[in-house]
């Protein structure tokens, strides 16, 4: 994957390559965030197609299944490509994994709260709130990942 990205960047004009490399982490986060969205949509549609009929529990189960698939995909791509996080043992890996899922659960709760306040209480447009909340959650996920999940171990190790 890294080779594909570098090949794509290499065909850009030099000024654009410079911009890419200056903000590489953020560009990669946008790219893999977009792919995470695709994983979410595909798993949701696939699960809806595979569940016969329309049972009452379908929406909840499909949303949870899709969320788990998308967050798992996001964890591995963010860990390897975006934040280039190396873990040296299984305890360290599972700590990062749990932190990532915890952060994503927090933003899932944030998203639910945004919908509850904006749509259920204030009766704002679900479409507008869907798009606005995605931007807010996308930024919040990046900040939480950067500050709490994939923080650079070397930043305090030499003190």
BELVENCOR-V462357 format. One record per residue. N is the residue number from 1. RES is the residue in one small letter. BURIAL is I if it has 16 or more other ideal C-beta (glycine too) atoms within 10 Angstrom, else O. D_FIRST is the distance of its C-alpha to the first C-alpha in whole Angstrom. Layout:
BEGIN
N/RES/BURIAL/D_FIRST, N/RES/BURIAL/D_FIRST
END
This chain:
BEGIN
1/x/O/0, 2/x/O/4, 3/x/O/5, 4/x/O/5, 5/x/O/6, 6/x/O/9, 7/x/O/10, 8/x/O/11, 9/x/O/12, 10/x/O/14, 11/x/O/16, 12/x/O/18, 13/x/O/21, 14/x/O/21, 15/x/O/23, 16/x/O/20, 17/x/O/17, 18/x/O/20, 19/x/O/20, 20/x/I/16, 21/x/O/16, 22/x/O/19, 23/x/O/18, 24/x/O/14, 25/x/I/15, 26/x/O/17, 27/x/I/14, 28/x/I/11, 29/x/I/14, 30/x/O/15, 31/x/I/12, 32/x/I/11, 33/x/I/15, 34/x/O/15, 35/x/O/13, 36/x/I/15, 37/x/O/18, 38/x/O/17, 39/x/I/17, 40/x/I/20, 41/x/O/22, 42/x/O/21, 43/x/I/22, 44/x/I/25, 45/x/O/26, 46/x/O/25, 47/x/I/27, 48/x/O/30, 49/x/O/30, 50/x/O/31, 51/x/O/33, 52/x/O/37, 53/x/O/39, 54/x/O/39, 55/x/O/40, 56/x/O/40, 57/x/O/37, 58/x/O/35, 59/x/O/33, 60/x/O/33, 61/x/O/32, 62/x/I/29, 63/x/O/28, 64/x/O/28, 65/x/O/26, 66/x/I/23, 67/x/I/23, 68/x/O/23, 69/x/I/20, 70/x/I/18, 71/x/I/19, 72/x/I/17, 73/x/I/14, 74/x/I/15, 75/x/I/16, 76/x/O/13, 77/x/I/10, 78/x/I/13, 79/x/I/13, 80/x/O/10, 81/x/I/8, 82/x/I/12, 83/x/I/14, 84/x/O/13, 85/x/I/16, 86/x/O/17, 87/x/O/20, 88/x/O/22, 89/x/O/24, 90/x/O/24, 91/x/O/27, 92/x/O/24, 93/x/O/21, 94/x/O/24, 95/x/O/25, 96/x/I/22, 97/x/I/21, 98/x/O/25, 99/x/I/25, 100/x/I/22, 101/x/I/24, 102/x/O/27, 103/x/I/26, 104/x/I/24, 105/x/O/28, 106/x/O/29, 107/x/I/28, 108/x/I/28, 109/x/O/32, 110/x/O/32, 111/x/I/31, 112/x/O/34, 113/x/O/36, 114/x/I/35, 115/x/I/36, 116/x/O/39, 117/x/O/40, 118/x/I/39, 119/x/I/40, 120/x/O/42, 121/x/O/45, 122/x/O/44, 123/x/O/44, 124/x/O/41, 125/x/O/39, 126/x/O/36, 127/x/O/34, 128/x/O/34, 129/x/I/34, 130/x/O/31, 131/x/O/29, 132/x/O/30, 133/x/I/29, 134/x/O/26, 135/x/O/26, 136/x/O/28, 137/x/I/26, 138/x/I/22, 139/x/O/24, 140/x/I/25, 141/x/I/22, 142/x/I/21, 143/x/O/24, 144/x/I/24, 145/x/I/21, 146/x/I/21, 147/x/O/25, 148/x/O/25, 149/x/I/22, 150/x/I/20, 151/x/O/23, 152/x/O/22, 153/x/O/25, 154/x/O/26, 155/x/O/27, 156/x/O/30, 157/x/O/30, 158/x/O/32, 159/x/O/35
END
